[in-house]
Amino acid sequence: MFHISFKETVNLKSIIRLSLVGSVLATQAWAGNDTKRGQGGAVELLINPWARTSGMAGSNSGIVRGIESMGLNVAGLSAVRKTEINFCSALYLTGSDIRINSLGFGTKVGEGAMGITLSSYSLGDFYETTVELPDGTGNKFSPQIFNFGASYAKTFSKRISAGILVRGVSQSYNSASAFGVAFDAGIQYQTGAKKQFKFGVSIMNLGPKMTFGGDAFATRGTKQGTNYSQTISLPTAAFEQPSMLNIGIGYDFYMENETMKLTPCFNFRSNSFTSDQYQVGVQASWKDMFMVRGGYDYQDGIITKAEATTVNLGPSFGATFQMPFTRSRSGEMTQESSDDLHEGSNKSKLFGFDYSYSMTRYFGGTHRFSLLLSL
């Protein structure tokens, strides 16, 4: 049973209005978005680099907390207790030689938290071809894709938090490069006697168009009617970033003297260049030490191979092991007692390991490994 004050009811109504307005804007701005498939750029922004959230297929935008919230709903960053560091390495589409390394850092600042996130995409080696040598020059090259973001999230009350993130998007190869700026914003609401009901809205990857430039698009030419030779820069077409809207909910069910918790989640995602997504997931937790989770990401055409427009099959799975610890007066790390783990785990220092696996139609799926340190 929920106990909601008048003030909280007003705030909840405001959040619901905000989500409805966002949905209307998304419908108007992105109507028929599937017809624009392939026309956008910076598609790496659509890839979730983090292990926990990907293990639930991205369905937990309403409940995500800590560092990983910067990849789904930045409002959850405000839940950082003091200092949190997360490193995740992803083997994307195993067999394709694509690796994604991400580092996140968050620290408490007053009633909120500040965070930094870095993601580097290694795409492997490509063979160079030219107009004169279409079969290859014998040289190899590797494109450089790098994203970095700075964020701030604040807790406005025990039930409401909001945040904003500014992200830089960099793509380059030798003398050709593109750089863009994108913005994320999110809000989360939680209520109930144990704050078991959670709701969140986030808008991601809003920003101006990007264009490629550099010496790679320059050539030598002669001005018509003269013998004067000069360098001519060729114009390149601008491309948009893949904006998206998330609306997510989740609910915590406590069992066996609150040592176990079951959390089902749902998220609706509206994309600017692809079909909408419907993501469901569930997580089971024991004393906040062991967690298992699973999820399914549905999109039009994902089931029938002939109609498939994405390599993802939908199902994802994941698990977490994290150990709370304290420090003795001499500075040595010591494990807490079982009572401390249950009663004060939300205040303990934590060291954790996360793993997730996402199924794909081709290749060997996507594996993600993550290390978390919360101080």
C-alpha positions in Angstrom: 0.0 0.0 0.0 1.3 3.4 -1.0 1.4 6.4 1.4 1.7 9.6 -0.7 1.5 13.1 0.7 -0.2 15.9 -1.1 3.1 17.5 -2.1 4.4 14.2 -3.4 1.1 13.7 -5.4 1.6 17.1 -7.0 5.2 16.3 -7.9 4.1 12.9 -9.3 1.5 14.6 -11.4 4.1 17.0 -12.7 6.4 14.0 -13.6 3.5 12.2 -15.4 2.7 15.4 -17.4 6.4 15.7 -18.3 6.5 12.1 -19.6 3.3 12.6 -21.6 4.6 15.8 -23.1 7.9 14.0 -24.0 5.9 11.2 -25.6 3.8 13.7 -27.7 7.0 15.5 -28.8 8.6 12.2 -29.7 5.6 11.1 -31.7 5.5 14.4 -33.6 9.2 14.7 -34.2 9.9 11.0 -34.9 6.7 9.9 -36.5 7.5 7.2 -39.1 11.0 6.9 -37.7 11.5 3.5 -39.2 11.5 5.0 -42.7 14.6 7.0 -41.6 16.6 3.9 -40.8 20.2 4.2 -41.8 20.1 8.0 -42.2 21.5 8.9 -38.8 25.1 8.7 -37.5 27.0 8.1 -34.3 25.2 4.8 -33.9 27.6 3.8 -31.2 25.4 5.9 -28.9 22.8 3.2 -29.2 25.0 0.6 -27.7 24.8 0.1 -23.9 28.3 -0.5 -22.7 27.5 -1.4 -19.1 27.0 -4.9 -17.7 24.2 -4.6 -15.2 21.8 -2.6 -17.3 22.4 -4.7 -20.4 21.7 -7.8 -18.4 18.1 -6.6 -18.0 18.0 -5.6 -21.7 17.9 -1.9 -20.7 14.5 -2.3 -19.1 15.6 -0.7 -15.8 15.7 3.0 -16.8 13.3 3.7 -13.9 15.3 2.0 -11.2 19.0 2.3 -12.4 21.3 3.8 -9.8 24.9 4.8 -9.6 27.5 5.0 -12.4 25.5 2.9 -14.9 22.7 5.4 -14.8 24.8 7.7 -17.1 24.1 5.2 -19.9 20.3 5.0 -19.4 18.8 7.6 -17.0 21.3 10.1 -15.5 19.0 11.0 -12.6 20.1 7.7 -10.9 23.6 9.1 -10.5 22.4 11.1 -7.4 22.3 7.7 -5.5 26.1 7.5 -5.5 26.9 7.2 -1.8 30.4 8.8 -1.7 32.7 7.7 -4.5 32.1 5.1 -7.1 34.3 3.7 -9.9 33.2 1.3 -12.6 35.2 -0.3 -15.4 33.5 -2.4 -18.0 34.9 -4.2 -21.0 32.5 -5.5 -23.7 33.2 -8.1 -26.4 30.7 -6.8 -28.9 29.4 -9.3 -31.4 32.0 -11.9 -30.5 34.1 -12.8 -33.5 33.9 -9.3 -35.1 37.0 -8.0 -33.2 35.0 -5.1 -31.7 35.8 -4.2 -28.1 34.2 -1.5 -26.0 36.0 -0.3 -22.9 34.2 2.1 -20.6 35.2 3.9 -17.4 32.8 5.7 -15.0 33.5 7.8 -12.0 31.0 9.4 -9.6 31.3 11.4 -6.4 28.8 12.8 -3.9 28.5 16.6 -4.0 26.0 18.0 -1.4 22.5 16.8 -2.2 23.6 15.4 -5.6 26.5 13.8 -7.4 28.9 14.6 -10.2 30.0 12.0 -12.7 32.4 11.4 -15.6 32.1 8.6 -18.2 34.5 7.6 -20.9 34.0 5.0 -23.7 36.5 3.8 -26.3 35.5 1.7 -29.3 38.0 -0.6 -30.9 36.8 -1.8 -34.3 39.7 -3.8 -35.3 41.7 -3.5 -38.6 40.4 -2.4 -41.9 42.1 -2.8 -45.3 42.6 0.5 -47.2 41.2 0.9 -50.7 41.4 3.8 -53.1 39.8 4.8 -56.4 43.1 3.9 -58.1 43.5 0.7 -56.1 40.0 -0.7 -55.5 41.5 -4.1 -54.5 43.5 -2.6 -51.7 46.7 -0.7 -51.1 48.1 -3.3 -48.7 47.8 -0.8 -45.8 45.6 -1.3 -42.7 43.9 1.3 -40.6 41.7 1.4 -37.5 39.0 4.1 -37.0 39.0 5.9 -33.6 35.7 6.3 -31.8 35.6 7.9 -28.4 32.8 9.3 -26.3 33.2 11.3 -23.0 30.6 12.8 -20.8 30.2 15.0 -17.7 27.0 14.9 -15.6 25.4 16.2 -12.5 22.3 14.8 -10.7 20.5 16.1 -7.6 18.2 14.6 -5.1 15.4 17.1 -4.6 13.6 15.1 -2.0 13.6 11.5 -0.6 11.5 10.5 -3.7 12.6 12.7 -6.6 15.9 13.1 -8.4 16.9 14.6 -11.7 20.1 15.0 -13.7 21.7 16.2 -16.9 24.7 15.0 -18.9 26.8 16.6 -21.6 28.5 14.2 -23.9 31.3 14.7 -26.5 31.2 12.4 -29.5 34.5 12.0 -31.5 35.0 9.9 -34.6 38.2 10.0 -36.7 40.4 8.2 -39.2 43.8 9.7 -40.1 42.9 13.1 -41.7 39.1 12.7 -41.5 37.2 13.5 -38.3 33.9 14.5 -36.9 33.0 15.9 -33.5 29.6 16.5 -31.9 28.0 17.4 -28.6 24.9 15.6 -27.2 22.8 16.1 -24.1 20.9 13.7 -21.8 18.4 14.6 -19.2 16.4 12.4 -16.8 14.1 12.3 -13.8 13.2 9.5 -11.4 10.5 9.2 -8.8 10.1 6.6 -6.1 7.3 6.0 -3.5 5.9 3.5 -1.2 6.6 2.5 2.4 10.0 1.1 1.3 10.3 3.2 -1.8 9.5 0.0 -3.7 7.7 1.7 -6.7 10.0 3.5 -9.1 9.3 5.5 -12.2 11.7 7.3 -14.6 11.8 9.3 -17.8 15.0 10.2 -19.8 15.8 11.8 -23.1 19.2 10.9 -24.6 21.5 12.0 -27.4 19.9 15.4 -28.2 22.3 17.6 -30.1 23.1 19.4 -33.3 24.1 17.6 -36.5 27.6 16.4 -37.1 29.8 16.6 -40.2 33.0 15.1 -41.3 35.9 17.3 -42.3 39.7 17.4 -42.7 42.4 17.0 -45.3 40.9 13.7 -46.5 38.1 15.8 -48.2 40.5 18.2 -49.9 41.9 17.8 -53.5 44.0 19.8 -55.9 42.2 21.3 -58.8 42.5 24.0 -61.5 40.1 26.9 -61.6 38.0 26.9 -64.8 39.4 29.3 -67.4 42.8 29.7 -65.7 46.0 27.7 -65.2 45.9 28.5 -61.5 46.0 25.3 -59.3 44.5 25.4 -55.8 43.3 23.1 -53.0 39.6 22.5 -53.0 37.6 21.3 -50.0 34.8 19.0 -50.8 31.6 19.5 -48.8 30.2 16.6 -46.8 26.6 15.9 -45.8 25.6 16.5 -42.2 24.1 13.7 -40.1 21.9 13.6 -37.0 22.6 11.8 -33.8 20.2 9.0 -32.7 18.0 10.6 -30.1 15.7 8.5 -28.0 13.2 8.7 -25.2 12.9 6.2 -22.3 9.9 5.8 -20.0 10.5 3.1 -17.4 8.9 1.6 -14.2 9.9 -1.0 -11.6 8.7 -2.5 -8.4 10.6 -4.2 -5.5 9.0 -7.2 -3.9 10.6 -8.2 -0.6 10.6 -11.8 0.7 11.9 -13.8 3.6 12.5 -11.0 6.1 13.7 -8.7 3.4 16.8 -10.7 2.7 15.6 -11.4 -0.8 14.2 -8.9 -3.3 12.5 -9.5 -6.7 12.3 -6.5 -9.1 10.4 -6.7 -12.4 10.9 -3.7 -14.8 9.5 -2.4 -18.0 10.8 0.3 -20.4 9.4 1.9 -23.5 12.0 3.4 -25.8 11.1 5.7 -28.8 14.0 6.0 -31.3 14.5 8.7 -33.9 15.9 6.4 -36.6 14.7 2.9 -35.8 11.5 1.1 -34.6 10.3 1.6 -31.0 11.5 -0.9 -28.4 9.6 -2.6 -25.6 12.0 -3.9 -22.9 11.1 -6.1 -20.0 13.3 -7.6 -17.3 13.5 -9.0 -13.8 16.3 -9.1 -11.2 16.5 -11.3 -8.1 18.8 -10.2 -5.2 19.9 -11.9 -2.0 21.2 -9.5 0.7 22.5 -7.2 -2.1 25.4 -9.6 -2.4 24.2 -12.0 -5.2 22.1 -10.9 -8.0 20.8 -12.6 -11.2 18.8 -10.9 -13.9 17.3 -11.3 -17.3 15.5 -9.3 -19.9 14.0 -9.2 -23.4 14.2 -6.3 -25.9 11.4 -6.5 -28.4 11.5 -4.5 -31.7 9.5 -5.0 -34.9 11.0 -7.6 -37.2 13.3 -9.0 -34.5 11.6 -12.5 -34.4 11.3 -13.2 -38.1 14.7 -13.6 -39.8 13.5 -12.3 -43.1 12.2 -9.1 -41.6 15.1 -8.6 -39.1 16.7 -5.1 -39.2 18.9 -5.6 -36.2 21.5 -8.2 -35.2 20.1 -8.4 -31.7 17.8 -11.3 -30.9 16.3 -9.8 -27.7 17.2 -12.0 -24.7 19.8 -10.9 -22.2 21.1 -12.4 -19.0 23.4 -11.3 -16.2 24.7 -11.9 -12.7 26.5 -9.9 -10.0 28.6 -10.7 -7.0 29.5 -7.9 -4.6 31.1 -8.0 -1.2 30.6 -5.2 1.3 33.7 -4.5 3.5 34.9 -2.0 6.1 38.3 -0.9 7.3 39.8 -1.6 10.7 41.6 1.1 12.7 44.9 -0.1 11.3 43.6 0.4 7.8 43.1 -3.3 6.9 40.0 -4.3 4.9 37.7 -6.6 6.9 34.5 -8.4 5.8 31.4 -7.4 7.7 29.3 -9.8 9.7 26.1 -11.2 8.2 24.0 -8.9 10.4 25.9 -5.8 9.2 25.5 -6.9 5.6 21.7 -7.0 6.0 21.2 -4.0 8.2 23.8 -1.6 6.7 24.6 -2.8 3.3 23.4 0.4 1.7 26.1 2.3 3.7 28.9 -0.2 3.2 31.9 0.0 1.0 31.5 -2.4 -1.9 33.6 -4.4 -4.3 31.6 -6.0 -7.1 31.9 -8.1 -10.3 29.2 -8.0 -13.0 28.7 -10.1 -16.1 26.1 -10.0 -18.8 25.4 -11.8 -22.1 23.2 -10.6 -24.9 22.1 -12.9 -27.7 22.6 -12.0 -31.3 21.4 -13.5 -34.6 24.9 -13.7 -36.0 28.4 -13.8 -34.4 28.7 -15.2 -30.8 26.7 -12.7 -28.9 27.9 -9.8 -26.7 29.8 -10.4 -23.4 30.3 -7.7 -20.9 32.6 -7.8 -17.8 32.5 -5.1 -15.2 34.4 -4.3 -11.9 32.8 -1.9 -9.4 34.3 -0.1 -6.4 32.0 1.9 -4.2 33.6 3.8 -1.3 
